[in-house]
């Protein structure tokens, strides 16, 4: 579970399992599983950032050639294709 959900900084109004099912039912987002290609890209990022979740998010975006929607300054300073 997300640390922000655990610390109750974000209230999604349902369990994380229900939220994921809801996202799937909307059929507007793809939930991408982490595979060995993404994990290797994570390890090979030339980025001195230790958070494995942030590294995995950036690695996934790079491999899939996707923009990221984030307000995280650390990610913004490393990854250029940012929407927000």
HTML snippet that shows the backbone in 3Dmol.js (N, CA, C, O; Angstrom):
<script src="https://3Dmol.org/build/3Dmol-min.js"></script>
<div id="view" style="width:600px;height:400px;position:relative"></div>
<script>
const pdb = `
ATOM      1  N   UNK A   1       0.843  -1.179   0.000  1.00  0.00           N
ATOM      2  CA  UNK A   1       0.000   0.000   0.000  1.00  0.00           C
ATOM      3  C   UNK A   1       0.882   1.234   0.000  1.00  0.00           C
ATOM      4  O   UNK A   1       1.964   1.243   0.586  1.00  0.00           O
ATOM      5  N   UNK A   2       0.407   2.267  -0.661  1.00  0.00           N
ATOM      6  CA  UNK A   2       1.132   3.531  -0.734  1.00  0.00           C
ATOM      7  C   UNK A   2       1.342   4.118   0.656  1.00  0.00           C
ATOM      8  O   UNK A   2       0.433   4.105   1.486  1.00  0.00           O
ATOM      9  N   UNK A   3       2.553   4.636   0.910  1.00  0.00           N
ATOM     10  CA  UNK A   3       2.774   5.285   2.216  1.00  0.00           C
ATOM     11  C   UNK A   3       1.801   6.427   2.475  1.00  0.00           C
ATOM     12  O   UNK A   3       1.417   6.662   3.621  1.00  0.00           O
ATOM     13  N   UNK A   4       1.401   7.136   1.432  1.00  0.00           N
ATOM     14  CA  UNK A   4       0.449   8.240   1.629  1.00  0.00           C
ATOM     15  C   UNK A   4      -0.922   7.719   2.024  1.00  0.00           C
ATOM     16  O   UNK A   4      -1.630   8.357   2.803  1.00  0.00           O
ATOM     17  N   UNK A   5      -1.303   6.560   1.490  1.00  0.00           N
ATOM     18  CA  UNK A   5      -2.567   5.955   1.913  1.00  0.00           C
ATOM     19  C   UNK A   5      -2.465   5.477   3.348  1.00  0.00           C
ATOM     20  O   UNK A   5      -3.391   5.661   4.138  1.00  0.00           O
ATOM     21  N   UNK A   6      -1.332   4.860   3.689  1.00  0.00           N
ATOM     22  CA  UNK A   6      -1.136   4.360   5.058  1.00  0.00           C
ATOM     23  C   UNK A   6      -1.167   5.491   6.073  1.00  0.00           C
ATOM     24  O   UNK A   6      -1.732   5.340   7.156  1.00  0.00           O
ATOM     25  N   UNK A   7      -0.566   6.617   5.728  1.00  0.00           N
ATOM     26  CA  UNK A   7      -0.526   7.753   6.653  1.00  0.00           C
ATOM     27  C   UNK A   7      -1.784   8.616   6.564  1.00  0.00           C
ATOM     28  O   UNK A   7      -1.886   9.659   7.210  1.00  0.00           O
ATOM     29  N   UNK A   8      -2.741   8.160   5.749  1.00  0.00           N
ATOM     30  CA  UNK A   8      -4.023   8.840   5.569  1.00  0.00           C
ATOM     31  C   UNK A   8      -3.872  10.252   5.032  1.00  0.00           C
ATOM     32  O   UNK A   8      -4.659  11.133   5.377  1.00  0.00           O
ATOM     33  N   UNK A   9      -2.862  10.480   4.186  1.00  0.00           N
ATOM     34  CA  UNK A   9      -2.711  11.765   3.518  1.00  0.00           C
ATOM     35  C   UNK A   9      -3.580  11.818   2.268  1.00  0.00           C
ATOM     36  O   UNK A   9      -3.896  12.896   1.763  1.00  0.00           O
ATOM     37  N   UNK A  10      -3.961  10.650   1.778  1.00  0.00           N
ATOM     38  CA  UNK A  10      -4.846  10.540   0.623  1.00  0.00           C
ATOM     39  C   UNK A  10      -6.000   9.629   1.016  1.00  0.00           C
ATOM     40  O   UNK A  10      -5.789   8.545   1.560  1.00  0.00           O
ATOM     41  N   UNK A  11      -7.205  10.070   0.742  1.00  0.00           N
ATOM     42  CA  UNK A  11      -8.383   9.246   1.009  1.00  0.00           C
ATOM     43  C   UNK A  11      -9.041   8.938  -0.327  1.00  0.00           C
ATOM     44  O   UNK A  11      -9.619   9.823  -0.958  1.00  0.00           O
ATOM     45  N   UNK A  12      -8.956   7.693  -0.755  1.00  0.00           N
ATOM     46  CA  UNK A  12      -9.561   7.306  -2.026  1.00  0.00           C
ATOM     47  C   UNK A  12     -10.979   6.762  -1.840  1.00  0.00           C
ATOM     48  O   UNK A  12     -11.641   6.400  -2.812  1.00  0.00           O
ATOM     49  N   UNK A  13     -11.431   6.709  -0.612  1.00  0.00           N
ATOM     50  CA  UNK A  13     -12.811   6.332  -0.347  1.00  0.00           C
ATOM     51  C   UNK A  13     -13.130   4.854  -0.480  1.00  0.00           C
ATOM     52  O   UNK A  13     -14.296   4.462  -0.449  1.00  0.00           O
ATOM     53  N   UNK A  14     -12.104   4.037  -0.627  1.00  0.00           N
ATOM     54  CA  UNK A  14     -12.308   2.592  -0.757  1.00  0.00           C
ATOM     55  C   UNK A  14     -10.979   1.902  -0.492  1.00  0.00           C
ATOM     56  O   UNK A  14      -9.949   2.559  -0.339  1.00  0.00           O
ATOM     57  N   UNK A  15     -11.006   0.586  -0.440  1.00  0.00           N
ATOM     58  CA  UNK A  15      -9.748  -0.136  -0.257  1.00  0.00           C
ATOM     59  C   UNK A  15      -8.923  -0.007  -1.528  1.00  0.00           C
ATOM     60  O   UNK A  15      -9.455   0.292  -2.597  1.00  0.00           O
ATOM     61  N   UNK A  16      -7.632  -0.232  -1.407  1.00  0.00           N
ATOM     62  CA  UNK A  16      -6.758  -0.169  -2.580  1.00  0.00           C
ATOM     63  C   UNK A  16      -7.142  -1.244  -3.598  1.00  0.00           C
ATOM     64  O   UNK A  16      -7.052  -1.015  -4.805  1.00  0.00           O
ATOM     65  N   UNK A  17      -7.568  -2.408  -3.120  1.00  0.00           N
ATOM     66  CA  UNK A  17      -8.008  -3.478  -4.025  1.00  0.00           C
ATOM     67  C   UNK A  17      -9.235  -3.041  -4.827  1.00  0.00           C
ATOM     68  O   UNK A  17      -9.301  -3.271  -6.035  1.00  0.00           O
ATOM     69  N   UNK A  18     -10.207  -2.410  -4.158  1.00  0.00           N
ATOM     70  CA  UNK A  18     -11.399  -1.922  -4.855  1.00  0.00           C
ATOM     71  C   UNK A  18     -11.042  -0.807  -5.832  1.00  0.00           C
ATOM     72  O   UNK A  18     -11.603  -0.728  -6.925  1.00  0.00           O
ATOM     73  N   UNK A  19     -10.108   0.050  -5.434  1.00  0.00           N
ATOM     74  CA  UNK A  19      -9.679   1.144  -6.301  1.00  0.00           C
ATOM     75  C   UNK A  19      -9.049   0.592  -7.587  1.00  0.00           C
ATOM     76  O   UNK A  19      -9.331   1.087  -8.678  1.00  0.00           O
ATOM     77  N   UNK A  20      -8.205  -0.423  -7.459  1.00  0.00           N
ATOM     78  CA  UNK A  20      -7.574  -1.023  -8.631  1.00  0.00           C
ATOM     79  C   UNK A  20      -8.622  -1.648  -9.544  1.00  0.00           C
ATOM     80  O   UNK A  20      -8.554  -1.489 -10.763  1.00  0.00           O
ATOM     81  N   UNK A  21      -9.576  -2.347  -8.975  1.00  0.00           N
ATOM     82  CA  UNK A  21     -10.658  -2.930  -9.782  1.00  0.00           C
ATOM     83  C   UNK A  21     -11.454  -1.843 -10.493  1.00  0.00           C
ATOM     84  O   UNK A  21     -11.833  -2.002 -11.653  1.00  0.00           O
ATOM     85  N   UNK A  22     -11.706  -0.744  -9.799  1.00  0.00           N
ATOM     86  CA  UNK A  22     -12.432   0.387 -10.395  1.00  0.00           C
ATOM     87  C   UNK A  22     -11.648   0.959 -11.579  1.00  0.00           C
ATOM     88  O   UNK A  22     -12.228   1.240 -12.628  1.00  0.00           O
ATOM     89  N   UNK A  23     -10.347   1.130 -11.416  1.00  0.00           N
ATOM     90  CA  UNK A  23      -9.507   1.634 -12.505  1.00  0.00           C
ATOM     91  C   UNK A  23      -9.586   0.696 -13.712  1.00  0.00           C
ATOM     92  O   UNK A  23      -9.709   1.151 -14.850  1.00  0.00           O
ATOM     93  N   UNK A  24      -9.514  -0.595 -13.463  1.00  0.00           N
ATOM     94  CA  UNK A  24      -9.599  -1.576 -14.550  1.00  0.00           C
ATOM     95  C   UNK A  24     -10.942  -1.479 -15.273  1.00  0.00           C
ATOM     96  O   UNK A  24     -10.997  -1.549 -16.501  1.00  0.00           O
ATOM     97  N   UNK A  25     -12.018  -1.320 -14.515  1.00  0.00           N
ATOM     98  CA  UNK A  25     -13.356  -1.250 -15.101  1.00  0.00           C
ATOM     99  C   UNK A  25     -13.546  -0.005 -15.967  1.00  0.00           C
ATOM    100  O   UNK A  25     -14.301  -0.039 -16.939  1.00  0.00           O
ATOM    101  N   UNK A  26     -12.875   1.082 -15.629  1.00  0.00           N
ATOM    102  CA  UNK A  26     -12.994   2.310 -16.415  1.00  0.00           C
ATOM    103  C   UNK A  26     -12.418   2.156 -17.814  1.00  0.00           C
ATOM    104  O   UNK A  26     -12.836   2.839 -18.749  1.00  0.00           O
ATOM    105  N   UNK A  27     -11.456   1.255 -17.946  1.00  0.00           N
ATOM    106  CA  UNK A  27     -10.847   0.945 -19.236  1.00  0.00           C
ATOM    107  C   UNK A  27     -10.236   2.177 -19.917  1.00  0.00           C
ATOM    108  O   UNK A  27     -10.287   2.300 -21.141  1.00  0.00           O
ATOM    109  N   UNK A  28      -9.660   3.087 -19.123  1.00  0.00           N
ATOM    110  CA  UNK A  28      -9.006   4.267 -19.679  1.00  0.00           C
ATOM    111  C   UNK A  28      -7.519   4.319 -19.326  1.00  0.00           C
ATOM    112  O   UNK A  28      -6.770   5.105 -19.907  1.00  0.00           O
ATOM    113  N   UNK A  29      -7.097   3.495 -18.388  1.00  0.00           N
ATOM    114  CA  UNK A  29      -5.702   3.400 -17.988  1.00  0.00           C
ATOM    115  C   UNK A  29      -5.260   1.955 -18.078  1.00  0.00           C
ATOM    116  O   UNK A  29      -6.045   1.031 -17.867  1.00  0.00           O
ATOM    117  N   UNK A  30      -4.006   1.779 -18.390  1.00  0.00           N
ATOM    118  CA  UNK A  30      -3.437   0.436 -18.403  1.00  0.00           C
ATOM    119  C   UNK A  30      -2.542   0.285 -17.179  1.00  0.00           C
ATOM    120  O   UNK A  30      -1.660   1.111 -16.945  1.00  0.00           O
ATOM    121  N   UNK A  31      -2.763  -0.743 -16.419  1.00  0.00           N
ATOM    122  CA  UNK A  31      -1.890  -1.059 -15.299  1.00  0.00           C
ATOM    123  C   UNK A  31      -0.792  -1.952 -15.847  1.00  0.00           C
ATOM    124  O   UNK A  31      -1.039  -3.065 -16.309  1.00  0.00           O
ATOM    125  N   UNK A  32       0.435  -1.431 -15.783  1.00  0.00           N
ATOM    126  CA  UNK A  32       1.569  -2.110 -16.399  1.00  0.00           C
ATOM    127  C   UNK A  32       2.316  -2.910 -15.336  1.00  0.00           C
ATOM    128  O   UNK A  32       2.791  -2.340 -14.353  1.00  0.00           O
ATOM    129  N   UNK A  33       2.423  -4.212 -15.523  1.00  0.00           N
ATOM    130  CA  UNK A  33       3.198  -5.005 -14.561  1.00  0.00           C
ATOM    131  C   UNK A  33       4.692  -4.718 -14.710  1.00  0.00           C
ATOM    132  O   UNK A  33       5.173  -4.421 -15.803  1.00  0.00           O
ATOM    133  N   UNK A  34       5.401  -4.811 -13.618  1.00  0.00           N
ATOM    134  CA  UNK A  34       6.847  -4.622 -13.647  1.00  0.00           C
ATOM    135  C   UNK A  34       7.482  -5.936 -14.092  1.00  0.00           C
ATOM    136  O   UNK A  34       7.301  -6.977 -13.461  1.00  0.00           O
ATOM    137  N   UNK A  35       8.223  -5.867 -15.181  1.00  0.00           N
ATOM    138  CA  UNK A  35       8.892  -7.065 -15.685  1.00  0.00           C
ATOM    139  C   UNK A  35      10.401  -6.887 -15.581  1.00  0.00           C
ATOM    140  O   UNK A  35      10.880  -5.874 -15.071  1.00  0.00           O
ATOM    141  N   UNK A  36      11.140  -7.867 -16.063  1.00  0.00           N
ATOM    142  CA  UNK A  36      12.596  -7.805 -15.936  1.00  0.00           C
ATOM    143  C   UNK A  36      13.203  -6.656 -16.737  1.00  0.00           C
ATOM    144  O   UNK A  36      14.245  -6.130 -16.346  1.00  0.00           O
ATOM    145  N   UNK A  37      12.580  -6.252 -17.847  1.00  0.00           N
ATOM    146  CA  UNK A  37      13.106  -5.140 -18.645  1.00  0.00           C
ATOM    147  C   UNK A  37      13.005  -3.821 -17.879  1.00  0.00           C
ATOM    148  O   UNK A  37      13.932  -3.011 -17.882  1.00  0.00           O
ATOM    149  N   UNK A  38      11.883  -3.627 -17.237  1.00  0.00           N
ATOM    150  CA  UNK A  38      11.700  -2.413 -16.434  1.00  0.00           C
ATOM    151  C   UNK A  38      12.644  -2.436 -15.240  1.00  0.00           C
ATOM    152  O   UNK A  38      13.245  -1.415 -14.907  1.00  0.00           O
ATOM    153  N   UNK A  39      12.780  -3.572 -14.603  1.00  0.00           N
ATOM    154  CA  UNK A  39      13.655  -3.647 -13.438  1.00  0.00           C
ATOM    155  C   UNK A  39      15.111  -3.386 -13.814  1.00  0.00           C
ATOM    156  O   UNK A  39      15.821  -2.691 -13.086  1.00  0.00           O
ATOM    157  N   UNK A  40      15.565  -3.932 -14.941  1.00  0.00           N
ATOM    158  CA  UNK A  40      16.940  -3.684 -15.387  1.00  0.00           C
ATOM    159  C   UNK A  40      17.119  -2.202 -15.727  1.00  0.00           C
ATOM    160  O   UNK A  40      18.147  -1.613 -15.390  1.00  0.00           O
ATOM    161  N   UNK A  41      16.145  -1.603 -16.380  1.00  0.00           N
ATOM    162  CA  UNK A  41      16.219  -0.159 -16.669  1.00  0.00           C
ATOM    163  C   UNK A  41      16.295   0.636 -15.372  1.00  0.00           C
ATOM    164  O   UNK A  41      17.046   1.607 -15.280  1.00  0.00           O
ATOM    165  N   UNK A  42      15.527   0.231 -14.378  1.00  0.00           N
ATOM    166  CA  UNK A  42      15.565   0.858 -13.052  1.00  0.00           C
ATOM    167  C   UNK A  42      16.999   0.826 -12.521  1.00  0.00           C
ATOM    168  O   UNK A  42      17.518   1.846 -12.067  1.00  0.00           O
ATOM    169  N   UNK A  43      17.625  -0.322 -12.576  1.00  0.00           N
ATOM    170  CA  UNK A  43      18.985  -0.479 -12.055  1.00  0.00           C
ATOM    171  C   UNK A  43      20.008   0.307 -12.868  1.00  0.00           C
ATOM    172  O   UNK A  43      21.020   0.753 -12.327  1.00  0.00           O
ATOM    173  N   UNK A  44      19.749   0.478 -14.165  1.00  0.00           N
ATOM    174  CA  UNK A  44      20.704   1.148 -15.047  1.00  0.00           C
ATOM    175  C   UNK A  44      20.496   2.652 -15.168  1.00  0.00           C
ATOM    176  O   UNK A  44      21.277   3.326 -15.840  1.00  0.00           O
ATOM    177  N   UNK A  45      19.467   3.188 -14.536  1.00  0.00           N
ATOM    178  CA  UNK A  45      19.261   4.636 -14.617  1.00  0.00           C
ATOM    179  C   UNK A  45      20.492   5.362 -14.096  1.00  0.00           C
ATOM    180  O   UNK A  45      21.028   5.022 -13.041  1.00  0.00           O
ATOM    181  N   UNK A  46      20.930   6.356 -14.842  1.00  0.00           N
ATOM    182  CA  UNK A  46      22.054   7.190 -14.416  1.00  0.00           C
ATOM    183  C   UNK A  46      21.488   8.316 -13.541  1.00  0.00           C
ATOM    184  O   UNK A  46      21.488   9.488 -13.917  1.00  0.00           O
ATOM    185  N   UNK A  47      21.015   7.915 -12.378  1.00  0.00           N
ATOM    186  CA  UNK A  47      20.274   8.821 -11.500  1.00  0.00           C
ATOM    187  C   UNK A  47      20.589   8.447 -10.070  1.00  0.00           C
ATOM    188  O   UNK A  47      20.320   7.322  -9.648  1.00  0.00           O
ATOM    189  N   UNK A  48      21.142   9.353  -9.334  1.00  0.00           N
ATOM    190  CA  UNK A  48      21.513   9.099  -7.946  1.00  0.00           C
ATOM    191  C   UNK A  48      20.291   9.323  -7.046  1.00  0.00           C
ATOM    192  O   UNK A  48      20.237  10.275  -6.267  1.00  0.00           O
ATOM    193  N   UNK A  49      19.330   8.433  -7.176  1.00  0.00           N
ATOM    194  CA  UNK A  49      18.097   8.519  -6.394  1.00  0.00           C
ATOM    195  C   UNK A  49      17.801   7.118  -5.874  1.00  0.00           C
ATOM    196  O   UNK A  49      17.704   6.174  -6.658  1.00  0.00           O
ATOM    197  N   UNK A  50      17.660   6.976  -4.587  1.00  0.00           N
ATOM    198  CA  UNK A  50      17.580   5.649  -3.965  1.00  0.00           C
ATOM    199  C   UNK A  50      16.170   5.059  -3.874  1.00  0.00           C
ATOM    200  O   UNK A  50      16.026   3.850  -3.688  1.00  0.00           O
ATOM    201  N   UNK A  51      15.135   5.878  -4.000  1.00  0.00           N
ATOM    202  CA  UNK A  51      13.766   5.382  -3.824  1.00  0.00           C
ATOM    203  C   UNK A  51      13.412   4.419  -4.961  1.00  0.00           C
ATOM    204  O   UNK A  51      13.289   4.850  -6.107  1.00  0.00           O
ATOM    205  N   UNK A  52      13.247   3.127  -4.668  1.00  0.00           N
ATOM    206  CA  UNK A  52      12.976   2.160  -5.727  1.00  0.00           C
ATOM    207  C   UNK A  52      11.644   2.405  -6.436  1.00  0.00           C
ATOM    208  O   UNK A  52      11.513   2.087  -7.618  1.00  0.00           O
ATOM    209  N   UNK A  53      10.665   2.957  -5.742  1.00  0.00           N
ATOM    210  CA  UNK A  53       9.378   3.237  -6.391  1.00  0.00           C
ATOM    211  C   UNK A  53       9.542   4.339  -7.434  1.00  0.00           C
ATOM    212  O   UNK A  53       9.055   4.205  -8.556  1.00  0.00           O
ATOM    213  N   UNK A  54      10.222   5.426  -7.073  1.00  0.00           N
ATOM    214  CA  UNK A  54      10.451   6.510  -8.033  1.00  0.00           C
ATOM    215  C   UNK A  54      11.281   6.027  -9.212  1.00  0.00           C
ATOM    216  O   UNK A  54      10.996   6.371 -10.359  1.00  0.00           O
ATOM    217  N   UNK A  55      12.297   5.238  -8.935  1.00  0.00           N
ATOM    218  CA  UNK A  55      13.142   4.713 -10.008  1.00  0.00           C
ATOM    219  C   UNK A  55      12.326   3.809 -10.940  1.00  0.00           C
ATOM    220  O   UNK A  55      12.507   3.849 -12.157  1.00  0.00           O
ATOM    221  N   UNK A  56      11.447   3.009 -10.382  1.00  0.00           N
ATOM    222  CA  UNK A  56      10.627   2.116 -11.193  1.00  0.00           C
ATOM    223  C   UNK A  56       9.629   2.906 -12.032  1.00  0.00           C
ATOM    224  O   UNK A  56       9.381   2.556 -13.186  1.00  0.00           O
ATOM    225  N   UNK A  57       9.063   3.948 -11.477  1.00  0.00           N
ATOM    226  CA  UNK A  57       8.133   4.812 -12.230  1.00  0.00           C
ATOM    227  C   UNK A  57       8.852   5.436 -13.422  1.00  0.00           C
ATOM    228  O   UNK A  57       8.337   5.415 -14.540  1.00  0.00           O
ATOM    229  N   UNK A  58      10.031   5.987 -13.187  1.00  0.00           N
ATOM    230  CA  UNK A  58      10.793   6.612 -14.271  1.00  0.00           C
ATOM    231  C   UNK A  58      11.235   5.572 -15.297  1.00  0.00           C
ATOM    232  O   UNK A  58      11.144   5.820 -16.500  1.00  0.00           O
ATOM    233  N   UNK A  59      11.706   4.429 -14.851  1.00  0.00           N
ATOM    234  CA  UNK A  59      12.134   3.376 -15.769  1.00  0.00           C
ATOM    235  C   UNK A  59      10.973   2.909 -16.646  1.00  0.00           C
ATOM    236  O   UNK A  59      11.150   2.688 -17.844  1.00  0.00           O
ATOM    237  N   UNK A  60       9.808   2.761 -16.065  1.00  0.00           N
ATOM    238  CA  UNK A  60       8.626   2.349 -16.827  1.00  0.00           C
ATOM    239  C   UNK A  60       8.278   3.392 -17.875  1.00  0.00           C
ATOM    240  O   UNK A  60       8.004   3.050 -19.025  1.00  0.00           O
ATOM    241  N   UNK A  61       8.286   4.659 -17.488  1.00  0.00           N
ATOM    242  CA  UNK A  61       7.989   5.737 -18.437  1.00  0.00           C
ATOM    243  C   UNK A  61       8.994   5.750 -19.588  1.00  0.00           C
ATOM    244  O   UNK A  61       8.621   5.939 -20.745  1.00  0.00           O
ATOM    245  N   UNK A  62      10.269   5.548 -19.261  1.00  0.00           N
ATOM    246  CA  UNK A  62      11.293   5.532 -20.313  1.00  0.00           C
ATOM    247  C   UNK A  62      11.071   4.382 -21.280  1.00  0.00           C
ATOM    248  O   UNK A  62      11.075   4.579 -22.495  1.00  0.00           O
ATOM    249  N   UNK A  63      10.880   3.191 -20.752  1.00  0.00           N
ATOM    250  CA  UNK A  63      10.713   2.013 -21.614  1.00  0.00           C
ATOM    251  C   UNK A  63       9.461   2.133 -22.473  1.00  0.00           C
ATOM    252  O   UNK A  63       9.477   1.784 -23.653  1.00  0.00           O
ATOM    253  N   UNK A  64       8.390   2.621 -21.889  1.00  0.00           N
ATOM    254  CA  UNK A  64       7.116   2.729 -22.609  1.00  0.00           C
ATOM    255  C   UNK A  64       7.003   4.033 -23.397  1.00  0.00           C
ATOM    256  O   UNK A  64       6.010   4.260 -24.088  1.00  0.00           O
ATOM    257  N   UNK A  65       8.034   4.901 -23.292  1.00  0.00           N
ATOM    258  CA  UNK A  65       8.044   6.204 -23.959  1.00  0.00           C
ATOM    259  C   UNK A  65       6.780   6.998 -23.615  1.00  0.00           C
ATOM    260  O   UNK A  65       6.042   7.448 -24.492  1.00  0.00           O
ATOM    261  N   UNK A  66       6.561   7.151 -22.313  1.00  0.00           N
ATOM    262  CA  UNK A  66       5.367   7.827 -21.809  1.00  0.00           C
ATOM    263  C   UNK A  66       5.738   9.071 -21.002  1.00  0.00           C
ATOM    264  O   UNK A  66       6.792   9.111 -20.369  1.00  0.00           O
ATOM    265  N   UNK A  67       4.878  10.075 -21.026  1.00  0.00           N
ATOM    266  CA  UNK A  67       5.089  11.207 -20.130  1.00  0.00           C
ATOM    267  C   UNK A  67       4.664  10.826 -18.715  1.00  0.00           C
ATOM    268  O   UNK A  67       3.884   9.895 -18.516  1.00  0.00           O
ATOM    269  N   UNK A  68       5.179  11.547 -17.756  1.00  0.00           N
ATOM    270  CA  UNK A  68       4.772  11.344 -16.372  1.00  0.00           C
ATOM    271  C   UNK A  68       3.953  12.536 -15.907  1.00  0.00           C
ATOM    272  O   UNK A  68       4.216  13.677 -16.288  1.00  0.00           O
ATOM    273  N   UNK A  69       2.970  12.259 -15.088  1.00  0.00           N
ATOM    274  CA  UNK A  69       2.207  13.320 -14.452  1.00  0.00           C
ATOM    275  C   UNK A  69       2.628  13.331 -12.989  1.00  0.00           C
ATOM    276  O   UNK A  69       2.200  12.490 -12.198  1.00  0.00           O
ATOM    277  N   UNK A  70       3.472  14.296 -12.645  1.00  0.00           N
ATOM    278  CA  UNK A  70       3.996  14.364 -11.289  1.00  0.00           C
ATOM    279  C   UNK A  70       4.320  15.802 -10.922  1.00  0.00           C
ATOM    280  O   UNK A  70       4.588  16.636 -11.788  1.00  0.00           O
ATOM    281  N   UNK A  71       4.291  16.075  -9.647  1.00  0.00           N
ATOM    282  CA  UNK A  71       4.724  17.361  -9.128  1.00  0.00           C
ATOM    283  C   UNK A  71       6.000  17.174  -8.301  1.00  0.00           C
ATOM    284  O   UNK A  71       6.440  18.094  -7.612  1.00  0.00           O
ATOM    285  N   UNK A  72       6.582  15.989  -8.375  1.00  0.00           N
ATOM    286  CA  UNK A  72       7.786  15.657  -7.615  1.00  0.00           C
ATOM    287  C   UNK A  72       8.996  16.348  -8.239  1.00  0.00           C
ATOM    288  O   UNK A  72       9.351  16.070  -9.385  1.00  0.00           O
ATOM    289  N   UNK A  73       9.627  17.244  -7.488  1.00  0.00           N
ATOM    290  CA  UNK A  73      10.756  18.020  -8.008  1.00  0.00           C
ATOM    291  C   UNK A  73      11.945  17.142  -8.365  1.00  0.00           C
ATOM    292  O   UNK A  73      12.659  17.425  -9.328  1.00  0.00           O
ATOM    293  N   UNK A  74      12.161  16.094  -7.608  1.00  0.00           N
ATOM    294  CA  UNK A  74      13.307  15.219  -7.871  1.00  0.00           C
ATOM    295  C   UNK A  74      13.121  14.497  -9.210  1.00  0.00           C
ATOM    296  O   UNK A  74      14.048  14.430 -10.017  1.00  0.00           O
ATOM    297  N   UNK A  75      11.934  13.966  -9.439  1.00  0.00           N
ATOM    298  CA  UNK A  75      11.662  13.300 -10.717  1.00  0.00           C
ATOM    299  C   UNK A  75      11.725  14.315 -11.853  1.00  0.00           C
ATOM    300  O   UNK A  75      12.299  14.026 -12.902  1.00  0.00           O
ATOM    301  N   UNK A  76      11.149  15.491 -11.664  1.00  0.00           N
ATOM    302  CA  UNK A  76      11.161  16.527 -12.702  1.00  0.00           C
ATOM    303  C   UNK A  76      12.583  16.926 -13.092  1.00  0.00           C
ATOM    304  O   UNK A  76      12.844  17.246 -14.252  1.00  0.00           O
ATOM    305  N   UNK A  77      13.491  16.906 -12.136  1.00  0.00           N
ATOM    306  CA  UNK A  77      14.865  17.303 -12.438  1.00  0.00           C
ATOM    307  C   UNK A  77      15.601  16.238 -13.252  1.00  0.00           C
ATOM    308  O   UNK A  77      16.626  16.531 -13.869  1.00  0.00           O
ATOM    309  N   UNK A  78      15.091  15.013 -13.259  1.00  0.00           N
ATOM    310  CA  UNK A  78      15.752  13.929 -13.971  1.00  0.00           C
ATOM    311  C   UNK A  78      15.050  13.564 -15.281  1.00  0.00           C
ATOM    312  O   UNK A  78      15.707  13.345 -16.299  1.00  0.00           O
ATOM    313  N   UNK A  79      13.743  13.500 -15.253  1.00  0.00           N
ATOM    314  CA  UNK A  79      12.963  13.018 -16.405  1.00  0.00           C
ATOM    315  C   UNK A  79      12.267  14.211 -17.054  1.00  0.00           C
ATOM    316  O   UNK A  79      11.530  14.939 -16.389  1.00  0.00           O
ATOM    317  N   UNK A  80      12.499  14.411 -18.349  1.00  0.00           N
ATOM    318  CA  UNK A  80      12.033  15.622 -19.012  1.00  0.00           C
ATOM    319  C   UNK A  80      10.585  15.605 -19.494  1.00  0.00           C
ATOM    320  O   UNK A  80       9.972  16.664 -19.629  1.00  0.00           O
ATOM    321  N   UNK A  81      10.041  14.450 -19.748  1.00  0.00           N
ATOM    322  CA  UNK A  81       8.694  14.382 -20.314  1.00  0.00           C
ATOM    323  C   UNK A  81       7.653  14.368 -19.193  1.00  0.00           C
ATOM    324  O   UNK A  81       7.112  13.324 -18.830  1.00  0.00           O
ATOM    325  N   UNK A  82       7.393  15.565 -18.660  1.00  0.00           N
ATOM    326  CA  UNK A  82       6.479  15.735 -17.531  1.00  0.00           C
ATOM    327  C   UNK A  82       5.273  16.552 -17.986  1.00  0.00           C
ATOM    328  O   UNK A  82       5.421  17.571 -18.659  1.00  0.00           O
ATOM    329  N   UNK A  83       4.093  16.101 -17.617  1.00  0.00           N
ATOM    330  CA  UNK A  83       2.864  16.807 -17.957  1.00  0.00           C
ATOM    331  C   UNK A  83       2.531  17.899 -16.950  1.00  0.00           C
ATOM    332  O   UNK A  83       2.078  18.976 -17.338  1.00  0.00           O
ATOM    333  N   UNK A  84       2.744  17.643 -15.680  1.00  0.00           N
ATOM    334  CA  UNK A  84       2.222  18.553 -14.652  1.00  0.00           C
ATOM    335  C   UNK A  84       3.334  19.278 -13.985  1.00  0.00           C
ATOM    336  O   UNK A  84       3.094  20.089 -13.091  1.00  0.00           O
TER     337      UNK A  84
END
`;
const viewer = $3Dmol.createViewer("view");
viewer.addModel(pdb, "pdb");
viewer.setStyle({}, {cartoon: {color: "spectrum"}});
viewer.zoomTo();
viewer.render();
</script>
